[in-house]
Amino acid sequence: MMVTKRNYGNGNMYTSDDIAELCGCSKNKAYNMIRALNHKLISLGTPKEALIAGKISRKFFHEQIKI
């Protein structure tokens, strides 16, 4: 049996597909999680222009979700 390791994300960002697979939830729920985390980044002082819709920083995601 061959076991393959799944590489999540492309570089430093996760997409909704990555979040859905990591958390075992739907893509819609993953989008909602990303949206909420992006709003938290804005409240922490990150410029809105620096964020990409539908993507979240891997580092910030892991800090917030604690995985």
C-alpha positions in Angstrom: 0.0 0.0 0.0 1.4 3.4 -1.0 0.8 6.3 1.3 1.1 9.8 -0.1 1.5 13.0 1.9 -0.9 15.8 1.0 0.7 19.2 0.6 -1.8 21.8 1.7 -1.7 25.3 0.4 0.4 26.9 -2.2 3.3 28.6 -0.5 2.2 30.7 2.5 -1.5 30.7 1.9 -4.4 28.3 2.3 -7.4 28.2 0.0 -11.0 27.2 0.9 -10.3 23.8 -0.5 -7.3 23.3 1.8 -9.3 24.5 4.9 -12.3 22.3 4.0 -10.0 19.3 3.8 -8.0 20.1 6.9 -11.1 20.8 9.1 -13.4 18.2 7.5 -16.0 20.7 6.6 -17.8 22.0 3.6 -16.3 24.6 1.2 -19.0 27.1 2.3 -18.0 26.7 6.0 -14.3 27.1 5.0 -15.1 30.3 3.2 -16.9 31.6 6.3 -13.9 30.7 8.5 -11.5 32.5 6.1 -13.8 35.5 6.0 -13.9 35.7 9.8 -10.2 35.3 10.1 -9.6 38.0 7.5 -11.8 40.3 9.5 -9.8 39.5 12.6 -6.6 40.4 10.7 -8.2 43.7 9.7 -9.1 44.5 13.3 -5.5 43.7 14.3 -4.3 46.4 11.9 -3.5 44.5 8.7 -4.4 46.7 5.6 -7.5 45.4 3.8 -5.5 45.7 0.5 -3.0 43.2 1.8 -5.6 40.4 2.1 -6.7 38.1 -0.7 -10.4 37.0 -0.8 -10.8 33.3 -0.3 -7.3 32.8 1.1 -5.7 33.0 4.5 -2.1 33.0 5.8 -1.0 29.5 6.9 0.8 31.0 9.9 -2.2 33.0 11.1 -4.6 30.1 10.5 -2.4 27.8 12.6 -2.0 30.4 15.3 -5.8 30.9 15.6 -7.0 27.4 15.1 -4.2 25.9 17.2 -3.4 22.9 14.9 
